Amino acid sequence: MPQMDGVEATTKIREQRGENRPRIIALTANALEGDKEKYLGVGMDDYLSKPIKIEELARALARSRPMGGEAAMEL
């Protein structure tokens, strides 16, 4: 993203939306030891490293809780 990275975007979304926010899944080329923990630690809900496998993406989406109320309507 040109203006901010995913960590900063996640932080802003969590600050502004709290629990009424979309699920955030990291899709990243960063796959070194500790990267998954870093992204989950800043508040992302799941983590997938590239190259993305369709089966892994499907499982991550299945683990996602449904968005509620206004969050679903705004997207």
C-alpha positions in Angstrom: 0.0 0.0 0.0 1.5 3.4 -0.9 0.4 5.4 2.2 0.7 2.7 4.9 1.5 -0.9 5.4 -0.8 -3.6 6.7 0.4 -3.3 10.3 -0.4 0.4 10.4 -3.8 -0.2 8.6 -4.7 -2.9 11.1 -3.9 -0.6 14.0 -6.0 2.2 12.6 -8.9 -0.1 11.8 -8.9 -1.6 15.3 -8.7 1.9 16.9 -11.5 3.3 14.9 -13.8 0.3 14.7 -13.0 -1.8 17.8 -14.9 -5.1 17.8 -17.3 -3.8 15.0 -14.7 -4.3 12.3 -14.0 -6.6 9.4 -11.8 -9.7 9.8 -8.2 -8.9 8.9 -6.1 -11.7 7.3 -2.4 -11.0 6.6 -1.5 -12.0 3.1 2.3 -11.5 2.9 5.6 -12.6 1.5 7.1 -12.2 5.0 7.4 -15.8 6.0 10.4 -15.8 8.4 10.3 -17.2 11.9 8.3 -14.8 14.1 6.4 -13.1 11.2 3.1 -14.8 11.9 3.3 -13.9 15.6 4.1 -10.3 14.7 1.0 -9.9 12.5 -1.3 -11.7 15.0 0.2 -9.6 17.8 -0.8 -6.3 16.2 -4.4 -7.5 15.9 -4.7 -9.4 12.6 -7.1 -12.3 12.9 -5.2 -14.8 10.7 -2.0 -15.1 8.6 -1.2 -16.6 5.2 2.2 -16.4 3.5 2.6 -16.2 -0.2 2.3 -17.9 -2.5 -1.3 -18.3 -1.4 -2.8 -21.7 -1.7 -6.6 -21.7 -2.4 -7.2 -24.4 0.2 -5.4 -22.3 2.9 -7.3 -19.2 2.0 -10.6 -21.2 2.1 -9.8 -22.5 5.6 -8.8 -19.0 6.8 -12.1 -17.5 5.5 -14.1 -20.4 7.0 -12.5 -19.6 10.4 -13.7 -16.0 10.1 -16.6 -15.0 12.2 -19.5 -13.3 10.3 -19.2 -9.5 10.3 -22.0 -7.9 12.3 -24.3 -5.0 11.9 -22.9 -1.8 10.5 -19.5 -3.3 9.5 -21.1 -5.7 7.0 -23.3 -2.9 5.6 -20.4 -0.4 5.0 -18.2 -2.8 3.0 
